[in-house]
Amino acid sequence: MQERTASPGTPVGHRLKALLYSQRLAPYFFIAPFIITLLAFWSVPLVRTFVMSTQSVMFGEASFIGTDNYERLWRDRVFWQAMYNSARYMVLTLVILIPGPLLLATVISSRLGSARLKGFFKASMFVPALTSVVVAGIIFRLMFSEASTGLVNEVVTWFGADPVRWMRTDLGGLVALLALATWRYTGVNILYFLAGLQSIPDEYYEAASIDGAGKVRQFFSITLPNIKPTMVYVTTISIYGGLAMFLESFMLYNGNSSPNNQGLTVVGYLYRRGIEENDLGYASAVGVVLLVVIMTINLTYLKLTGTFKKEESR
């Protein structure tokens, strides 16, 4: 018997061609690489992490201990200190890196000023995002050095104050972390908001000007409502970035140790318990709790902003 092949002229070939050119299945072919990557590099490690969080993993040997790691976590004072540090950093970065870049993006997108000057400003603001966090952390650690020759202390002494031991105090270390975050991520958020502002039709502003609305009224009545999707996206990724921050603190404090754990973050604590102390089961529990916290905050925020609501049919 001759083997039946799926040539284009055969019924099997016609069915295969129809399958490949199907408009219903085409979207699934396009997203298939993403789905495969998600399953291989996110879903499987996530399930494995959850399993490890119920085990005692020491030197390659694993034994099931149930919820013991989570009970230890609940009573762990250092973990709650790290959670407080991460939450405080996240809230303050939201306060700084949402309104500021939005106002700067609004000014850049306006008709005021030279287009060439605006282009130079946008490029210069984005350059910090291209700089390695390691390099930026080392530079800021030198800038906030407690020595009188440190750049920030030279500015302080120029105003007549005494040098500050920035990385030795809780407030000083927090100021250094926020300064690094502001320098690095302001330009990125400006570009996000600029993309959102460019999607707003100019006719809206022209009609508002004819009606006598000033710039402030236009900002609150036109810009903010129409830039809501971009605002939701930037806020969501900022919440994740703030709670998952690690490398900035690690570089500023020149390691994972800081006075009274003032610079210890949740991810830093995960690194300490899992890598430095080889307690992978307990570190996995820290990671699972962090994931639950981030997902809870973000899903609650998306729910409150109406992101999950379907558009009303016209």
Secondary structure, DSSP 4 states (H G I P E B T S, - for coil): -PPPP--TTSHHHHHHHHHHT-TTTHHHHHHHHHHHHHIIIIIHHHHHHHHHTTEEEETTEEEE-TTHHHHHHHT-HHHHHHHHHHHHHHHHHHHHHTHHHHHHHHHHHSS-S-HHHHHHHHHHHHHHHHS-HHHHHHHHHHHT-SSTTSHHHHHHHHTTPPP--GGGSHHHHHHHHHHHHHHHHHHHHHHHHHHHHHTS-HHHHHHHHHTT--HHHHIIIIIHHHTHHHHHHHHHHHHHHHHT--HHHHHHTTSS--GGGTT--HHHHHHIIIIIS--HHHHHHHHHHHHHHHHHHHHHHHHHTTTTSPPPP-
